[in-house]
Amino acid sequence: MNKRRTSVLSLGGVLGVAVLLGACAPAASEPVSGPAPSAASSAPASSTPGSTPPSSTAPTSTAPAETAPPTDPPTAPGWNTYTTLDGALAFDYPENWTVRPSEGAPPGGVAIEVVSDTGKPIANLRTNLVTGAECAQKSRYGVIESRPLPALAQAGSTPRFVFEIRSDPMQPDPQKGFSGAYGITSAPEPEGPTACPIAHFFTWPPSGAAFGGIYDPFDTTHGNPPHADTPQVYAETEEFGKIRTMITSLRPAG
């Protein structure tokens, strides 16, 4: 499932709140300052560095839930394949990561969470979402990488896997002035130096779906070491390489 990605770096700032379910867009073309996670081993990719604000601690919580076993044979050594209970979608994930139900499943939809071997929440998959939101305020933004996912195309629209950030250079606290996320989106690519808040949802019958996670360089919970690198460096780590492979493997089941 490992694929070379199309790397894009476009950056800019004004506070953007990272959301997985919302509306608006990704992309642009101006460097922006971004914070810093810690780098692990490298995954293949190319990116452009940005500046690094000081880090701080932002705790996150993990809701316990029952492990959901894979339903299909693994497609690569050391990876399993998970198929949603409704039989609509499937994706591959590392064998030492866990797929488990999460709270708040939409009526008739699916809600699951992927957790790493250290207990770190990696991504959420939700289906049967009612998508759409207003773009109240635009921010400078950065697209660390973007690649199309033709397997999920619907009605002539091809969603993209993106890793993007929002930044507010006027915010004295870098933790409050930064947000980032990776996931699948059908939102149009923005034009100009600013963009709406991150909106990682994509068109999927009967309405919409979401598969992605929050990038928080200030989070030192779940055994994360202090962060000292940029989002571009994080995009080269082994962890993000696995995240990219997992999310971009999402496809219609069967």
N, C-alpha and C positions, 0 to 999 in steps of 0.2 A: 504493500500500500504506500510505501514511501515514494513521493513524487517531488520533483523539483518545483519550487513555487515561483511565481512571478513576484519579485520583490519591488515594492513601491515605497518610496519615502516621501511623504509630503507632510509638512508640519505647520503649525500655527498655534494660538491660545485664547482666552476668556473661558471661565469655568464651564466645563461640560460634565454632566453626571452620567457615569457609565451605567447603562441599563441593558438588560437582555430583552425586555419586552417593552416596546415603546415605539416611537416612530422617529423619522428623519433619516440621517445618512451617515456615510463614511467618506474619505478621500480628499485631496487637494495637492498643493505643491509648494509649500513654503516651510523651511525648517522651524521647529518649535522646540522649546526646552522641555525635556521630559525627565521624570525621576528615574529611580535606579533599583533594579532588583539585583540579586547576586547571581553570577554566572556559574553554571555547572559545566558538564562536558558539552562539546559542540555538536549541533545537528547541522546538516548541509543547508546553507542559505547565504544570501548576501543582503547587506543592509547598510544604512548610513547612520553614523553616530550622532547623538544629540547631546545637549548639556544635561548635567545631573544635579538636581536639587538635593538638599540634605534629606536624610531619611528619618522617619520616626516610626513608632509602633502603632498599628491599628488592629486590634484583636478581631477575629472572626469566630463564628460559632458553627458547629456541625451538628445537624439533627440526626440522631441514630435511627436506623431503619433496617429492615431485613434485606439480606443480600438476594439479588435476583440472579439466578444461574444463567449461563449462556444457553442458547437454544439451537445454535448451529455449530458445525465444526469450525475450528479456527482456520483462518485463511492465510496465516503466516506463522512461522515458528515463534513460539512464545507469546502469541496473541490469541484471544478468543473472539467470537462473534456473538453479539447480543441482538436479538430480535424483539421488538416491542410486543407486548401482550396482544395488541390488536392485529399483529401480523403485517403491519404496513411498512415499517422501516427497520433497517438493520445497520449496525456499524461494528467495527473491529476495535478492540481495546487491549492493552497489555495484560498479561495473565496475572500479574501481581496487583492490578488495580481492581476495584470493586464497583459493580453496578447495582444500585439499590433504589427502591421506590422513594420518592420524596413527597412532601405534603403539597396540597394545593392543586391537585390535578384538575384541569378544566372538565366540565361535564362531557362525558364521552371521549375524553382525551387521555393522554399518557403523561406522566410526570416521573422522571427518574433522575438520579444524580450519579455521577462518576466520581469516585474518591481514589486518591493515590495510595500507595502502600504505606505512606507516612500518615494517612488520615486527612490529607489536604483535599478540600473540595476542588475538583478540576473543572467540571462542566455539568450543565443541566440540559436535559432534552424534554421539551413539552410540545404537545400537539393539540389541535382543535382550539387554537387561541383566537380570540377576537383581537385583531391587530389594528393599530392606528393611534396616533397621538398628535397633539399640536406642537409645533416648534416654537416655544416661547422665546428662546434666546439662543443665538448662534455663538460659537466659540472658535478660536483658532484650533487647528487639529493636525494630527499626523497619522498617516497610513504607513504602518511598518511593513505590511505585506498584504497582497490581495491576489486571489486566484479564482477563476470561475469553476462552478460545479455543475457540469452539464447533466449529470445523472439525476439532479433534482429539478431540472427545468420544467416549468408549467406554463402552458399557454404562451409560448414564445418568450418567456422571461427566464433567464438563467441566473440563479442566485450565486453569490460569491462568498468564499471564506475570507474574512478580513481580520487583521489584528490592528487596532487603531487606538489613538489616544486623544484626549482633549486637555487643554492647558490654559490657565489664566495667569499671564505674566504679572498682573497687577495684584494678585493675591499673595500677601506676605508669608502665609503658611503654605508651603508646597504641597502638603498632604490634602489641604482643602481645595487647592487650585488645580488638582490633577485628577483625571480618571482615565481608565483604560479597560479594554475588553477585547476578547477574540470570539468569533462565532460566525454563523452563516446569516447573510442578509440579502433581501431582495430590494432594499431601499436604493433609490437612484444615487449615483455618485454626485456629490456636491460640486459646485463650481465656485471659484474664487477662494479667498484666504480663510473663510470661516465656514462652519458646518453646524447643523443641529446636533443635539445630544446623541450619543451612540444608540443605535436602534438595530439590534441583532434579532430580527425575525424574518422569516421567508414564507413565500406563498406555498401552501400545501393543503390539499383537500381535507376537510371541507372549507377551511378558512386559512389558517396560518400555523406555523410552528416555529420553534426556537431551539438551537443547539449551540451552546457556547458557555463562556465563563468570564469571570472578572479577573483582570490583571491588576494586582495591588502590590506595588513595590514597597509599600510601607508595612505589609503584613509579616510579622515575625512569629506568628503562631504556627502550629503543626510542624515544628522542627525546622522552619525556614531560617536560614542564617541571616544576619543583617545584610541589607541590600546595598550595593555600592556600584551598580552598573546601570546602563540605560536600557530602555525597552528594546532598542536595537540589539544590544548584547543578549538580552533574555531570549530574543527570537532565535539565537544561535545555540541555545542550550539543549541538552538531551531531553529535559522535561518538555520544553515547548515543541521539540521535534515529535515527541510522542503525541502531544495534544493535537498538533497539526494533522498527523497521520490519522488519528482517531476521528476527529471531526470531519475531515474531508472524505473519510470512508463511508459516511452516511449515504444510504441509497435505498431505493424501494426494495422491500424484502421479496424473496422468491425469484 
